[in-house]
Amino acid sequence: MEKFSMFVNQMDAIVWSMVLVVLCLGVGLYLSLRLKFPQIRLVKEMVKLLTSKEESESGITPFQAFATTVGARVGMGNIAGVASAIFYGRPGSVFWMWMIAVIGAASAFVESALAQAYKVKSPDGEFTGGPAYYIEKGLKCKPYAVVFAVVAFLGPGFLMPGVQINSLVTVFEEAFSVNKILVGAICCIVLGIVVYGSIKRIAHIAEMLAPAMCAIYILAALIIVGLNITKLPGILLMIVQSAFGVHAVLGGILGSAVSWGVKRGIYSNEAGMGCGAIVSAAAECSHPVKQGLIQSFSIYVDTLFIGTSTALIVLLTGTFDVTDGAGNLLMSQTGGIEAGIKWTQHALMSTFGSWSGKALAIIIVLFVFTSMTGYCYQAESNIRYLTGNSKKAIAIARAIFLAASFMGAIVNADAVWAMGDIGYGLMAWANIIAIALLAPKAVALLKDYEKQKKEGKDPAFDPKEFGIEDETGAWK
């Protein structure tokens, strides 16, 4: 296990080099400039679209797509991931998480709008799509599309699920003193029952659970902020100073804060990775830009709301340590508590009492459950692309997904987090380049949408006007 852990950590360092960090920030900024920052100037439109009452017979509704992607995005990256970013990258990493959320919202807009524009209608009447489809049809490069589809199965289908289960079994062991393997087995059985349903079943579950779990967690954070309001200015100053390497104790290397902030920010919100685009393609709406704007807003919910909640919970209560990256502690306040999910758990218990540790365990179940169902759909969508909807291949993919999930209960946290990082990193490499190349198409889509809005119309999309072939009748 030690050799395996060393191997995956070495692979993680290769995949997540500073080149990828710069690529994610650079492409996000490039898209923001090309599109004139729609993630900021069209926030009002995002909220309006989110609350619209659109029904769907062939696909899922825009709100269901939003809830499904929020459910998939909001997971251990927002809790354990934020804590580990503070530990390894200093509190300044939180600032860079905010930056990648704002900049990355443009990437989320582009990938989701493109996924809608190039979606197809399957024989069973459901919509499907994502990066593999817009790479093949938009860039006219089938081999590149196949590479993405393979990577997008390996990530959500094999490398990433273990992180969610590992954090869940850890928090349950802490709260209820139950065996990790037993909890992991029960989780996988429940997952197996759900994932053998369709995207509509997954969307229905996410629609019910996602808003509730987010609201409860944010409420807990707001209470902690209220109880520690006098500390808030100092904590915010520490985040900014540490972010730019000027804090007296926590300054260190600027690149470390940037790297961990971007890395964990993307792990948290998945902006530019293509995950949200896969679910976005399943929605039914009158224009691709509608889904692009809705998915941009989901980035804010994920990182600016949930991720920031975790950061404030651990920083305001002083439940965090900081390392210099070489194993030396720059700040030690937890008494040796393992960095990650346990920080949040102990921070809540120190504020509300021991019952809150058990309550968090229940909330974590909801976070993990919706993340895992989202992962399964993403992996399955790419298997469908690779195999032409082979039922046998889909059954095998689901079995691999469940086995990989159970690995989280038996493999150490260090190894599963490195595996998850590799999965996200490979997807980011493949998708970020594709959406940068397809930026002109995204610009054209947004211009068309805004033109129709100015004319007082409910924007409608005609693929022929954009040179997009709609062989399956997805837009008819």
Residue, then its C-alpha position, 0 to 999 in steps of 0.5 A: m500500500e505504501k508503494f501504491s501511495m507513492f506511485v499515485n502521488q508521483m502521478d498526481a504531481i505530474v498531472w497537476s504540474m504548474v502548467l495545468v494550473v496556469l492553463c486552467l486560469g489562463v483559459g478561464l480568463y481568455l473565455s471571460l474576455r472573449l465573452k465579456f464576462p457573462q458570469i458577472r454581467l448576466v447573474k440576474e438572468m441566471v437566477k431568472l432562468l433557474t426559477s423558470k417553470e420549464e417542463s420536459e418530456s424528452g429530457i430533464t428540466p433546467f432546474q433538475a440539471f442544475a440540481t444534479t450538477v450541484g449535487a455532483r459538484v458539492g462533495m468532499g472537495n468542498i469540505a475535506g478538500v478545502a481543509s487540505a488546501i489550507f493545510y498544504g497551501r496555507p489559508g491563501s489557497v482559499f482566495w485562489m479558490w474564489m478566483i478560479a470559481v469566478i474565472g472558471a464560471a466562464s469555462a462552465f458556461v462555454e462547456s455547458a452551452l456547447a454540450q447543449a448545442y451538440k447534444v443528441k437524442s438517443p433511441d430511448g428518447e433521452f438527450t445525451g452529450g458532453p465534451a466527447y460529442y462537441i469535440e467530435k462534431g465541433l472540432k471534427c476530431k474523432p480520435y480526440a473525442v475518444v481520448f476524452a471519453v476514455v479519460a472521462f470514464l476513468g475519472p468519474g468511473f474509477l479514480m474519483p469515487g473512492v474520495q467520497i466514500n473514504s471521507l464518509v466512512t472516516v466521519f462515520e467512524e469518528a461520530f458513531s465508532v462504526n467499522k469503515i468497511l461495513v459502512g462502505a459496503i452499505c453505501c455501495i449496496v444503496l448506490g447500486i440500487v440507485v445507479y441502475g435507474s435512469i438519469k431522470r431518477i438521478a435528477h429527481i433525487a438530486e432535485m430533492l436533496a441538493p438544495a436542502m443539504c446545501a442550506i443546512y450546511i450554509l446555515a451552520a457556517l453562518i451561525i459560526v460566523g455570527l458567533n465569531i464575527t469579531k474574528l472575521p476581519g482578521i481571518l479575511l486579512m490573513i487569507v488575502q495576505s497569505a494568498f500573495g505571500v506577504h503574511a508574516v508567518l504564512g507567506g511562504i511560496l506564492g505558487s503553493a497557495v495558487s496551485w492548491g487553491v486552483k487544484r482544490g477549487i477545480y476539484s470542488n466545482e469541476a469548472g472546465m473539466g466537462c463533468g457539468a457539460i455531460v449533465s447539461a446535455a441531458a436538459e431540455c431548453s429552448h437555447p443552449v445559452k440558458q443551460g450555460l448560464i444556469q451551470s455558471f451559477s452552480i459554480y458560485v453555489d459550489t465554491l463561493f457558498i459551500g467551499t467558503s462555508t467550510a473555510l470559515i468554519v475551520l478558520l474562525t474556530g481555529t481548527f486548522d494547521v498549516t505545513d510548509g510542504a516539507g513536513n514542518l508545521l508553520m501553525s499547529q492548533t488541532g492537537g494532531i487531528e488529521a487534515g480533512i473532514k475531521w477538521t470540519q467535524h471537530a470545528l462543529m462539535s466545538t461550537f454546537g456540541s457532540w451531536s453536531g458531529k453526528a449531524l455532519a455525518i448525516i449531511i455527508v451522506l447526502f453530499v456523497f450520495t448526490s456526488m456519486t450518482g452524478y459520477c456514475y451518470q458521467a462515466e456511463s454517458n461516456i461508455r455509451y459514446l464509446t460503445g454505441n449504447s452497449k448494454k453489456a458495456i454499461a453493466i460492466a461500467r456500473a460494476i467497476f464504478l461500485a467496486a472503485s467506490f468500495m475501494g475508498a473504504i479500504v485504501n488510505a486517504d492519501a492514496v484515494w485523494a491522489m487518485g481523485d486528483i489524477g482523474y480530475g486533472l486528466m479530464a481538465w487537460a482534455n476538456i480545457i483545450a477543447i473549449a478554448l478551441l471552440a470559443p468562437k462557437a460559444v461567442a456566436l451562441l451568446k451573441d445570438y441569445e442576447k440579440q433575441k433577448k433584445e428583440g423581446k423574444d424567448p430565445a430559440f436555437d436553430p442548429k443550422e444557423f451555426g453549421i451544426e448538424d442535428e441528425t437525431g432531431a434533438w432540436k426538433 
